[in-house]
Amino acid sequence: MRFRPEQHLRRQGDIRAVREQGRRLECRAFTVWWRQRDLSPPLVLSAGLQIKTEKIPPVRACVIASTAAVGDATRRNRAKRRLREMFRHHQSLVPAGCDLLLIARAAAVDWPVGQLEQKFAEACRQISPVAKVENK
């Protein structure tokens, strides 16, 4: 699967909303902040009519690596690249309509990729039941 442009969480307001209104999971090599978005916002037409769309919104993600947590530019870039790739491969595990904020730590560069993917899969399993309850 690809990491498409519409899946990038870019706006400062969206990122802030994940941090302020979302939940956090510690995964040792990285931290996952997540927030469930409204799955079906109504489409408002010019005449004031609302149509509920059935399209499932994509999962959006943002990867952050700070100098204090990860190290110099080379290590930060490697950590972000590894976390983006991990998300790309396992995005199907994340509930639809979630915004994720992946915050790298130094171990994100040092751990084997398989171990990172295992931690991400565990985090997704913890997110899924809670996201289903919040959507109802």
C-alpha positions as CSV (number, residue, x, y, z in Angstrom):
1,M,0.0,0.0,0.0
2,R,1.1,3.5,-0.7
3,F,1.3,6.5,1.7
4,R,-0.8,8.8,-0.4
5,P,-0.8,12.7,-0.1
6,E,-4.3,12.7,1.4
7,Q,-3.0,10.4,4.2
8,H,-0.4,13.0,5.4
9,L,-1.5,14.8,8.5
10,R,-0.1,18.3,7.7
11,R,-2.2,21.1,9.2
12,Q,-1.0,22.4,12.5
13,G,-4.5,22.6,13.8
14,D,-5.1,18.9,12.9
15,I,-1.8,17.9,14.6
16,R,-2.7,20.0,17.7
17,A,-6.2,18.4,17.8
18,V,-4.6,14.9,18.0
19,R,-2.3,16.0,20.8
20,E,-5.0,17.8,22.8
21,Q,-8.1,15.6,22.2
22,G,-6.5,12.3,21.3
23,R,-5.1,9.4,23.3
24,R,-1.5,8.2,23.7
25,L,0.1,4.8,23.6
26,E,3.7,4.3,24.6
27,C,5.6,1.8,22.4
28,R,9.1,2.3,23.8
29,A,10.7,3.1,20.4
30,F,8.0,5.6,19.5
31,T,4.8,7.1,20.9
32,V,1.5,6.9,19.1
33,W,-1.0,9.7,19.6
34,W,-4.4,8.9,17.9
35,R,-7.7,10.5,17.5
36,Q,-10.8,9.2,15.8
37,R,-12.4,11.6,13.3
38,D,-16.1,11.7,12.4
39,L,-16.5,8.9,9.9
40,S,-19.2,10.5,7.7
41,P,-19.4,14.3,7.7
42,P,-22.5,15.5,5.9
43,L,-22.0,17.1,2.5
44,V,-23.8,20.5,2.5
45,L,-25.2,21.6,-0.9
46,S,-25.7,25.2,-1.9
47,A,-29.5,25.0,-1.3
48,G,-28.8,24.0,2.4
49,L,-29.5,20.3,1.8
50,Q,-27.3,17.8,3.6
51,I,-26.3,14.5,2.0
52,K,-24.5,12.0,4.1
53,T,-21.6,10.5,2.2
54,E,-20.7,6.9,2.5
55,K,-17.0,7.2,1.6
56,I,-14.7,6.0,4.4
57,P,-12.1,8.7,5.2
58,P,-8.5,7.6,5.0
59,V,-6.2,7.1,8.0
60,R,-3.9,10.1,8.2
61,A,-0.5,10.1,9.8
62,C,2.3,12.5,10.8
63,V,5.8,11.4,11.9
64,I,7.8,13.6,14.2
65,A,11.4,13.1,15.3
66,S,13.1,15.8,17.5
67,T,16.8,16.3,18.0
68,A,16.5,15.8,21.8
69,A,14.7,12.5,21.4
70,V,16.5,11.0,18.4
71,G,19.7,12.8,17.7
72,D,21.3,14.5,14.7
73,A,19.7,15.0,11.3
74,T,20.8,11.6,9.9
75,R,19.3,9.7,12.8
76,R,16.1,11.9,12.7
77,N,15.6,11.3,9.0
78,R,16.3,7.5,9.3
79,A,13.8,7.3,12.2
80,K,11.1,9.1,10.3
81,R,11.7,7.0,7.2
82,R,11.4,3.8,9.2
83,L,8.2,4.9,10.9
84,R,6.6,6.0,7.7
85,E,7.5,2.7,6.1
86,M,6.1,0.8,9.1
87,F,2.9,2.8,8.8
88,R,2.7,2.3,5.0
89,H,3.0,-1.5,5.4
90,H,0.5,-1.8,8.3
91,Q,-2.0,1.0,7.7
92,S,-4.7,-1.6,7.1
93,L,-4.6,-2.4,10.9
94,V,-5.5,1.2,11.8
95,P,-9.3,1.9,12.1
96,A,-10.7,4.0,9.3
97,G,-10.9,7.7,10.0
98,C,-8.1,7.8,12.6
99,D,-5.5,10.5,12.8
100,L,-2.1,9.2,14.0
101,L,0.9,11.1,15.3
102,L,4.0,8.9,15.5
103,I,6.7,10.5,17.6
104,A,10.1,8.8,17.3
105,R,12.6,8.0,20.0
106,A,16.2,7.0,19.7
107,A,15.3,3.3,19.7
108,A,13.3,3.8,16.4
109,V,16.7,3.9,14.7
110,D,18.3,1.1,16.7
111,W,15.6,-1.6,16.9
112,P,15.1,-4.1,14.1
113,V,12.3,-3.3,11.7
114,G,10.4,-6.4,12.6
115,Q,10.3,-5.4,16.3
116,L,9.1,-1.9,15.3
117,E,6.3,-3.4,13.2
118,Q,5.3,-5.8,16.0
119,K,5.0,-2.8,18.4
120,F,2.9,-0.9,15.9
121,A,0.6,-3.9,15.3
122,E,0.1,-4.2,19.1
123,A,-0.7,-0.5,19.3
124,C,-3.2,-0.8,16.4
125,R,-4.9,-3.7,18.2
126,Q,-5.3,-1.5,21.3
127,I,-6.7,1.4,19.2
128,S,-9.3,-0.7,17.2
129,P,-11.7,-1.6,20.0
130,V,-11.6,1.9,21.5
131,A,-12.2,3.6,18.1
132,K,-15.2,1.4,17.4
133,V,-16.8,2.3,20.8
134,E,-16.1,6.1,20.3
135,N,-17.7,6.0,16.8
136,K,-21.1,4.7,18.0
